[in-house]
Amino acid sequence: HALQQLAGDHGPLMHLQLGEISAIVVSSPRLAKEFMKTHDLAFAERPELLAPKIISYGGSDIAFSPYGDYWRQMRKVCMLELLSAKKVQSFSSIREEEISSLIESLHSSEGSPINFTENICSLTSTVVCRAAFGTKCKDQDEFTLLVMESAALAGGFDIADLFPSKKFLHVVSGLKFKLEKIHGKIDKILDKIVHDHRENPM
């Protein structure tokens, strides 16, 4: 709402200096197309934030790695090995089974409060785990809660992200400690999944 009000006063293209971070705010479809499509490569970089750096192993995943040869190779692998029409179709039975199971669970909980966000996260995690390893994760509930907790921390406001050169702020805010603790727990679960998969491959 605040950005909408500012755009009303100053127009659809604004520059904001957020601490050490220089940000461009675009609020019209025409200008958004210029940034997101016409000149997208010039704006492909994003600031290095603490949460993605810790959770995604130094920004080595496709979502947070810097644009370049590595990112292009990651995208190629994803498109060919994970997201091709044939691959997506091959996992349709898993998606149908898990969605059916979720609907049954919701139906049986009729009249009782449910945490729909948690249910959707659990569904997504189960589908991904079954597609990747052929079986459900033994620590499914804990893993889902950890992912939700890390997403909440990553999506929140942290003063250290506005002043990336001031490393002491990462310690003072307590965010780094919380993220590393969650990341350690997620690591243990992932290690166990990989170990079990090596012991009992599909």
N, C-alpha and C positions, 0 to 999 in steps of 0.2 A: 504493500500500500504506500509506503514511504517513497519507494522508487517511482511508483505511478504518479504520485503528487509532484515529485521533482521533475519528471518528464513533462508533466503539464505546464510547469513553470519554465523549463529550459529546453524543451524539445526532445525528440526521440533518440538523440545521440549525445551521451554524456561521458565525461571522464571523471572517475573518482580516484583519489589517492587514499588508499586504505593502509595506513602505516607505511611500510616499504613496498606494498603491492600496488601496482598501477592497474586499474580496472576500467574497462569500457562497458557501458551499459547501453544496450540497444533495445528499443521498445516499439519498433514498427516492423511489419512483415517485409517491406521492401529492403530496409537496411539489414534486417536479419539475414535475408538471402545473400546480401553482399558478403557478410561475415562468414556464414555457414556453408555457402556453396561457391560463389564466384571467387572469393579470395580465402577459401578455407585453409589452405596450406600456410598462409602467412599468420594465421591465428590458431594453429594446431597445438602450440605449446601451452602448458598450464603451470601455475606456480607449484613448487615442491612443498607439499603440505605434510605435516608430521604423521597424521593417521594413515594415509595411504602408503607412506614410506615404510612404516613399521609393518602394517598388516599385509602389504603386497610384496614383501621381501625386497625392499629398496626400489619399489616401482617397477618390478620386472614383469608384471602382468600386462595384458593388452589394454586394460582400462587406464593405467597410470604411467606406462613407460613413455619416454619422450618420443616424439615423432622422428622416424629415421629408418634405417635399414632393418634394425631389430624389430621395430613395431610392424613394419610391412611384412616381415617374415612371419611374425606371430599371427597377423591377420590372415595371411595365406594359409597357414596351418589350420586356423579356425574354420575358414571357409571351405577348405577341402576335406578336412578330417572330422569336423564337428557339426558344421552348419549347412552342409550340402543338402539339397532336397532329398536325396536318397537316404542320407544318415538320419535326418529329422524324421522321415517317414518310418524308418526302421524302429524308432523308439515310440511310435504312436501307441502301441499296446501297453507300454509301461505308463504313459501319461493317462490313458483311459482307465487303467486299473487304479491308479493312485487318486485320480479325480473321483472315481466312483466310490472309493473307500472314504474319501473326505466327505462326500455328500451323505453317505450312510452315517458317518460319525456326527455330522451336523444334525441330521434328522433324529438320531437317537438322543441328542442333547436338547431337543425341542423344549422350550420353556425355561431353560437354564442359560445363564450368561456364558458367552464363549469369547475367547480372544481370537478374532478372525485373522489379525496380523500374524499371530503365532502359528495358526493353522496353515496359512498360505506359505510362510517361511518353511515350515516343516514339509509341506507338499513339494515345494521347489527343491529342497535339499534331498528329499527321498528320490525324486525323479532323476536328479543329477547323479546321485550316488548309484542308483540302479543302472543307469545308462553307462556310467563309467566303469563300474566294478561288478555289475550283475547281481548285486545284493544290497539290502539296506544297511546303513551304518549302524553298528551296535550302540554307538553313543549319540544317536540321532537327536534326542531331546537336548542334551548338553550342548551339542554342536550348534543346533538352531539358536539356542539362547545366547551362546557366545557370539555368533554372527550378528544377531540382532543388537547385542550390547556394543560390539565394535562399530556397527553402522550408526548407532545413536551417538557414540563418541565422535566418530568421523564427521557426522552431519551437524554437530553442534558448533558453537562459537568458541574459539580459543585464541587468546591474544597473541600467543606465540606464532601462530600462522601469519599474522600481519607484520611480524618483525622476525623473519627467518634468520637474520644474521645474529640475533640476540639469543644464543643457544641456552643461556641460563633460564630463560622464560619457560622452556620445555620442562625443566626440572621444577621450577617454582609452581607452575600451574598444576602439576601432578598428572597431567594427561599422558606424558611419556611413560610413566610407571604403570598406569592403568592399562594402556595399550600393549605394553610389553608383557604384562601379566596375562592378558587375554590371548595375545599372540602365542605365548608359550603353551597355553592350554589347547589352543587350536592345533598347534604343531604336533602335540602328543597324539591327538585324535587322528590327524592325517597320517602320521607315522604308523599308527596302528592299522589304519585302512590299507596302506601300501604293503605293510608286512603281511597282513592276512591275505591280500590279493596275491602276493608272491608265493605264499604257502599253498593257497588254493586258487590257482588261476581259473578263469572261466573256461 
